[in-house]
Amino acid sequence: MQKGRLEAFSDGVLAIILTIMVLEIKVPHGMEFKDLLPLVPVTLSYVLSFIYIGIYWNNHHHMMHTVTKVNGAILWANLHLLFWLSLVPFVTGWMGENHFGPEPMALYGFILLMAGVAYVILQNLIIRSQGEQSLLAVAIGGDIKGKLSPVLYIAGIGCSFVSSWLSGLIYVAVALMWLIPDKRIERTVG
């Protein structure tokens, strides 16, 4: 199978996820700037989640550039990733509405962890399908960020019951780590 349908479907799902998230930010009934203050936690959670979805979209896009064909296992692994990402709007809303409480922060971290695991499964199935000397296998190499992220997510989940803000800082740190442009695939493909 060609990869075009997988890419188009994934792009569509990610666009819907972003749309759902922004619709969770309710317009205040007042017309003064102070009426926006209750929306600060919801907006902050939206911004963080928007960045995460953007990171996944960007990395998925780059990863798909290395793929020549897809099989059933890759299609199901991609759906597995999209499943976890589709839960991001729910946990984003819960986290923002409850001012970054411990349980919402823990669940947010769990969803991020599972999305990360799903991404690695997809990545590994692509490498298995394309071969150990494939462009993707060569590009990711040791994948330090990919190995460090789950450890940080687990730390963030644990910290959420001690300090929601520390947990949030850990999630922000992981996002910042992935925001730094990763040129491995571009160098390999380019």
C-alpha positions in Angstrom: 0.0 0.0 0.0 1.1 3.5 -0.6 1.4 5.9 2.3 -0.7 8.8 1.0 -4.0 7.7 2.5 -2.4 7.1 5.9 -0.8 10.6 5.8 -4.1 12.3 4.7 -6.1 10.5 7.3 -3.6 11.3 10.1 -3.5 15.0 9.1 -7.3 15.1 9.2 -7.6 13.5 12.6 -4.9 15.9 14.0 -6.7 18.9 12.5 -9.9 17.8 14.2 -8.1 17.3 17.5 -6.9 20.9 17.4 -10.3 22.1 16.5 -12.0 20.3 19.3 -9.4 21.7 21.8 -10.0 25.3 20.8 -13.7 24.9 21.0 -13.3 23.9 24.7 -12.3 27.5 25.4 -15.6 29.2 26.2 -16.2 32.8 25.4 -16.7 34.8 28.6 -20.0 36.6 29.1 -18.4 39.9 30.1 -16.7 42.4 27.8 -13.7 43.5 29.9 -10.3 42.0 30.0 -10.8 40.9 33.6 -13.5 38.6 32.4 -10.8 36.6 30.6 -8.9 35.8 33.8 -10.9 32.7 34.6 -9.8 31.3 31.2 -6.1 31.5 32.0 -5.8 27.9 33.2 -7.8 26.6 30.2 -5.8 28.7 27.8 -2.5 27.5 29.2 -3.5 23.9 29.0 -4.6 24.5 25.4 -1.3 26.1 24.5 0.7 23.2 25.9 -1.5 20.6 24.2 -1.5 22.5 20.9 2.3 22.4 21.0 2.3 18.7 21.7 -0.1 17.9 18.9 2.0 20.1 16.6 5.1 18.2 17.6 3.4 14.9 16.8 2.2 16.2 13.5 5.7 17.5 12.6 7.5 14.3 13.6 4.8 12.1 12.0 5.3 14.2 8.8 9.0 13.7 8.8 8.8 10.0 9.6 6.4 9.4 6.7 9.0 10.9 4.4 11.2 7.9 5.1 8.4 5.4 4.3 8.0 3.8 0.9 5.1 1.4 1.6 2.8 0.7 4.5 1.2 -2.6 5.6 -1.6 -3.5 7.9 0.5 -3.5 11.0 1.6 0.1 10.3 -2.0 1.2 9.7 -3.1 -0.3 13.0 -0.1 1.2 14.8 -0.9 4.6 13.3 -4.5 4.3 14.5 -3.2 3.3 17.9 -1.2 6.6 18.0 -4.2 8.6 16.8 -6.4 7.0 19.5 -4.2 8.3 22.3 -3.8 11.7 20.7 -7.6 11.9 20.3 -7.8 11.8 24.1 -5.7 14.9 24.5 -8.7 17.4 24.1 -10.5 15.6 27.0 -7.5 15.7 29.4 -6.6 19.2 28.3 -10.1 20.4 29.2 -10.2 18.5 32.5 -6.7 19.8 33.4 -7.6 23.4 32.6 -11.1 23.4 34.1 -9.7 22.1 37.4 -6.7 24.4 37.6 -4.0 21.8 37.1 -5.2 19.5 40.0 -3.2 16.4 40.8 -5.5 13.8 39.2 -6.0 15.7 35.9 -2.2 16.3 35.7 -1.5 12.6 36.3 -4.0 11.6 33.6 -2.6 14.2 31.3 0.9 12.7 31.8 -0.5 9.2 31.3 -2.0 10.2 27.9 1.2 11.8 26.9 3.1 8.7 27.9 0.8 6.4 26.0 1.0 8.6 22.9 4.8 8.4 23.2 4.7 4.6 23.5 2.3 4.4 20.5 4.7 6.6 18.5 7.6 4.3 19.3 5.6 1.3 18.3 4.7 2.9 15.0 8.3 3.9 14.4 9.6 0.4 15.2 7.0 -1.3 12.9 8.1 1.1 10.1 11.7 0.2 10.7 10.8 -3.5 10.8 8.9 -3.2 7.5 11.6 -1.1 5.7 14.6 -2.8 7.1 17.3 -2.1 9.7 19.2 0.0 7.1 16.1 2.0 6.2 16.2 5.8 6.1 14.2 5.9 9.4 16.5 3.5 11.2 19.6 5.4 10.2 18.0 8.7 11.0 16.8 8.0 14.5 20.0 6.2 15.6 20.1 5.9 19.4 17.0 8.2 19.8 18.0 9.8 23.1 14.9 12.0 23.3 12.7 9.1 22.5 14.1 7.2 25.5 14.2 10.1 27.9 10.6 11.2 27.2 8.8 8.2 28.8 11.0 8.5 31.9 10.1 12.2 32.2 6.4 11.5 31.7 6.5 8.9 34.5 8.3 11.4 36.7 5.6 14.0 35.9 2.8 11.6 36.7 4.4 10.8 40.1 5.1 14.5 40.8 1.5 15.5 40.0 0.5 14.1 43.5 3.2 16.1 45.2 3.3 19.3 43.1 1.1 19.9 40.1 3.3 22.8 39.1 6.4 20.6 39.1 4.5 18.0 37.1 3.6 20.7 34.6 7.2 21.9 34.4 8.2 18.4 33.5 5.6 18.2 30.7 6.7 21.6 29.4 10.4 20.5 29.5 9.6 17.4 27.4 7.7 19.6 24.9 10.6 22.1 24.8 13.0 19.2 24.2 11.0 18.1 21.2 10.5 21.7 19.9 14.2 22.1 19.3 14.4 21.2 15.6 15.5 17.7 15.0 17.3 17.5 11.8 18.2 13.8 11.8 15.5 12.8 9.3 16.0 15.9 7.1 19.8 15.2 6.9 19.2 11.5 6.1 16.5 12.1 3.5 17.8 15.4 2.1 
